[in-house]
Amino acid sequence: MSLLIKIDPENLPEAKVSKPMPERLIAGDPTFRTWAFDEGKEGRVKTGIWEATPGETHSIKGEIYEFCHLLDGVVELTEEGRAPVIYRKGDSFVMKPGFRGVWKTIETVRKIYVVIE
């Protein structure tokens, strides 16, 4: 098994399709697609590509650290007690452990993610 993994948005494995948990849904009817590339050691580190159609959900990271790089789309993230921030195609950001807020997909978004639990 190689220790080098290419995340290739043009050559994706089969996607896992899902919906937000009812208690997380705020508005809309978003659909999520996830292309997992690697689960890492004991599932603590995960990498892949994630896509969401327009809608609004509660984002609660708990102990999770997540790096995101947007390949397409527009999102608005509003951390509790803070002003909304817009991210667009080409932007990168980190949601640190303890992050609580609202994830609003304005235009269908696709991101590369690295999650550390």
Long-range contacts (C-beta under 8 A, 24 or more apart in sequence): 5-37, 5-38, 5-47, 7-37, 7-47, 7-48, 7-49, 7-112, 9-49, 9-71, 9-110, 9-112, 12-49, 13-37, 15-51, 20-55, 20-57, 23-58, 24-57, 24-58, 24-60, 25-55, 25-56, 25-57, 26-55, 26-56, 26-57, 26-58, 26-102, 27-55, 27-56, 28-53, 28-54, 28-55, 28-56, 28-105, 29-53, 29-55, 30-54, 30-55, 30-56, 30-57, 30-105, 43-117, 44-116, 44-117, 45-114, 45-115, 45-116, 45-117, 46-113, 46-114, 46-115, 46-117, 47-112, 47-113, 47-114, 47-115, 48-112, 48-113, 49-110, 49-111, 49-112, 49-113, 50-110, 50-111, 50-113, 51-108, 51-109, 51-110, 51-111, 52-103, 52-105, 52-108, 52-109, 53-105, 53-108, 54-105, 54-106, 54-107, 54-108, 55-104, 55-105, 56-102, 56-103, 56-104, 56-105, 57-102, 57-103, 58-100, 58-101, 58-102, 58-103, 59-95, 59-99, 59-100, 59-101, 59-102, 59-103, 60-99, 60-100, 61-95, 61-96, 61-97, 61-98, 61-99, 61-100, 62-97, 62-98, 63-97, 63-117, 64-95, 64-97, 64-115, 64-116, 64-117, 65-94, 65-95, 65-96, 65-97, 65-115, 65-116, 66-94, 66-95, 66-113, 66-114, 66-115, 66-116, 67-92, 67-93, 67-94, 67-113, 67-114, 67-115, 68-92, 68-93, 68-94, 68-95, 68-111, 68-112, 68-113, 69-111, 69-112, 69-113, 70-109, 70-110, 70-111, 71-110, 71-111, 71-112, 72-107, 72-108, 72-109, 72-110, 73-105, 73-106, 73-107, 73-108, 73-109, 73-110, 74-105, 74-106, 74-107, 74-109, 75-103, 75-104, 75-105, 75-106, 75-109, 76-102, 76-104, 76-106, 77-101, 77-102, 77-103, 77-104, 78-102, 78-104
